[in-house]
Amino acid sequence: MNPALPLKGVRVVDLTRVYSGPYCTFMMARAGAEVIKIEPPEGDSVRKRDGAGGANLPFALLNANKTLMTLDMKAPGAAEVLERLLNTADVLVENFRPGVLSRLGLTPERLAAINPRLIVARNSGYGQSGLYRDFLAMDLTVQAAAGIIDATGFADGPPVKAGPQIVDFLAGTHLYGAIVTALRHRDLTGEVLSPDISMMDAAVPSLMSNIAAAWANRDDPGFVSRTGSRHGGMSLAPYNIYPAADGYVAIIAVTEKHWLATAKVLGREDMLTDPRFATLRLRCDNMDAFDEELGRETVKHGREALRRMLSDNGAVCAPVMTLAEVLADPHLHDRGMLHPVDHPTYGQIVVMGTPLRFAGKDPAPYAPSRALGEDNDRILASLGFTDTEIARLHADRVL
């Protein structure tokens, strides 16, 4: 194994919970950073989602390769533990509501006094400033506030949320980029930047096509932004989910070259000269008829046959896979994005790798998520606490 560990030597204190922050620090850990995740004594809420089968598995997936510690941050004695830890760290990551850390005594001034080189990265629903800064936020509510829910669904139906927790993971990815940028800047200049990543800010750019359409129709009170599976700006065709003999496929033509290849492979070169479809503008104006004609051809073939036929000839197509099929996808397993492991808590499960790959290098070896507070004593000893002091912290329920 020849692992890429570009963040080796970076120590991260991780106060984040649920998905967005833990995804950021998961990627940092898989890039070689030492991530010390601090949970409340009762554990991260995601750890305890046992109500539905597999619901607590996200904790195992997002907290691999991390060192885990518990700390009641409101307890007397907790401040000393945390301050000693922060004194050794490069990065503090938190996704509390704005102001929570300051109310715990960790003001920006105090943090700078503890460690002048500490990068304090904050992730919140709406940012550390602005009209909405104090609102509580989760993925669902930020999807609503950012316009994702308004843009999802069909024009004749109600707005619906995106299937995955897309905002959490967009925010986590942006948070990762901001932290790595701040580390680079600190190493070059000595100046310490403080990333402020808003989930709403991270979500809005994903609506580029939808926002363009909304702007173009801003004077139309009847405009509906929901386009189903079609292009958000209704300006590309083909761009939809089409029936196959054994399910569905997605087909998109960003260029005329893509459309020419699609028509040729499906034996519908007549559509190239059909007066309803001869240009992109005409195809968009007659989208219902166009999609119906194309669907008559796609349904004759299986999903994988369509992918091969179209992809091999310069068109863009993919099967609509079930999640069960994704879990067994040989491509994802070959790249190491998914792989089976024996987890000490959950048994045989399939876990995620990291999307951050580097040519000729392997990611850091996988280490399963650890038990609640498993590393408490080891971390405390490394910070200079004696056995007697550690026993007292346990007795006082600081941990």
C-alpha positions, 0 to 999 in steps of 0.5 A: 500500500502506498497511501496519500497522507497530505494532511499528516501532522495536522491535528483536528479537534472535532466538535461537530455532530450529525452529518455536515461537520463529521463528513468534513472531518472524515475526509480530513482523517482519510487524508491523514489528519489526526482527528479527535472527535469530542462527543457529549457523554451520552454520545452524538445523536446519530450514534443513537438512531436505533429506531429504524434498521441501519439508522445508526450506521451513518455514525460508523461511516462518518467517524471512521479513522477518528479518535473518539473522546467524551466531554461534558463541555458545561461541567467544571473541569471541562475547560481545562481539558479542552484548552490543553487539547486546543493548545496542541491542535491546528484546527478546531471544527464546530457546527453549533448554532452561532454564539454557543462556543462563546457562551461556553467561554471559548470566545474568539479572543480566548481561543486566540490566547490558548493557541494563536495558530489555531484555525477555528472553522465554523459551519452553521445553517446560515453563517456567523452573520446575516439576518438568519444567523440565529435560526436553528437549521438542519438539512431539510430546513436549509433545503427549504430556505435555499430553494432546493425544495421549491425546485424539486418535484413536478410542476403539477405536484407539491414541492418535495425535498431532495432524496439525500441530505445533499446540503449537509454534504455540500456544506461538509465539502465546502468546509473541508476546502475552506480549512485546507485553504486556511492551512495553506494560507497560514503556512505561507503567511503566518496569518490565521483565517477563520472559515465561516461556512453556511449551509445555505451559502453552500446550497445556492450554487447548486441551483444555477440552472434553476436560478437562471430560469427563475430570473428569466421568468421573474415577471411571470407570477405563474412561473413554477420552478419544478421541472421533474427530471428535466433540466432545471432551466428547461433548456436541454433536450434530451435531458430526462429519465426514460423507460428501459425494458428493465427499469429506467435510464438517464439520458442527457445531450449537452451538445448537438454531438451528443444528440446526434449520437443518441439519435443514430444509436437508437435508430431515430435519425428521422428525428434530426430532421423532424420539424418539431425537433430539428434544433435545440430550441424546437426540442425544448419547445416540444419537449413532451412529444420529444420525450415520448418519441425517445421513450418509445425507443429506449424501452426496447432495450435493457438499462445496461445495453442502453448504457453500452450502446450510447456510451460507446458511440459518444452519447451520455447515458446511465442506468437508474440504479437501485440503492441495493445495486449501488451497494454491490456496484463493482466499479465502486468496489474496484475503486475502493469507494465502497468496501466490506468490513467487519465492524466491531459494533455492527458486524459485516457492513459496507463502508465508504471510502473517500472521494479524494483520490490521488493518482498512483496513491491509496487513501489512508487505511480504513480504521473502524469507528470507535466506541463511545469514549474509548480513547479518553484515558489515552488522550488525557494522559498524552495531555499530561493528566495524571492517573489520579486526575483522570480518575477524578475527571471520571468521578466528577462526570466530566467525561 
